[in-house]
Amino acid sequence: MIVERMMEMILGYDRNDWERFSIKNPVEIVLPKKTNNILVSGKSGSGKSMSLLWYIWQLLHKQESLVYIVDYKGGEEFPFDGLSSYAYGEQVFDTINNYHQFFTDVRSNRIRLSNHYTLVVEEYFGLLTYAENQSKKLKTELMAKIGEILAVGRGLNIGIMLCTQRADSSLFLSGTREQFQCILNFARCSSEAFRMLGFSGELESNPTSRYGAGEALALIDGQESIKEIKVPFIKNEEVLCDQIRHYLHHQPSLPKLIRAVAGGESAEQ
């Protein structure tokens, strides 16, 4: 019998408690079967990339999830070159295809995973633009695979953390946006994004005009109201990245997971 752990990740700390009382009251989510898919939005300078690194570190450090990262632009924020769990440029398509194959095989073979798995997609808008410049078919196939995992992966412990500067409806197939159990927008949120991301359904006005880097709105399934959060400043970014690199180095590659699932195993021993 497989016993699933309660896997929690801190999104940030309650902004109002932090500002008024200097109290760090954590805002948390539970990953498996609850908050499987996360959408992170924020323009350049919003603190989104640094917050994303902190989230990845938490998932790996606390053994909450195995993480695979695709970053088509190969930004300096993610110094993980040479690791099988990190891909940039043309490699991102192979990694997404492998993740989708792993998802498909787990589903087809009815394998129950005890570990949680997360595909982190950095700058989704740019990735889709890059794919479309290659061919419209490639873009369509990419969106379909991401959409299928978002729709079905929750019950399999296979999720996606999708990050973008622009939270535009054109990024998602019909109904795909509703598959995110957690939506974050860092710093100032435009009127269009405020509506599209679902914040306008619960807040009468947009409070983000006064937000600085690392401050965000969080809409979380199962929690009563929209949260205003603040992510702590990371002083030792290099040390954080070194630890992430260490964890990524010691986890199985996607091809290894695919081979194990093909043999009726979960590769979790």
Summary of the structure (lengths in Angstrom):
residues: 269
radius of gyration: 17.9
end to end distance: 14.1
largest distance: 55.6
contacts: 856
relative contact order: 0.21
helix: 42%
strand: 19%
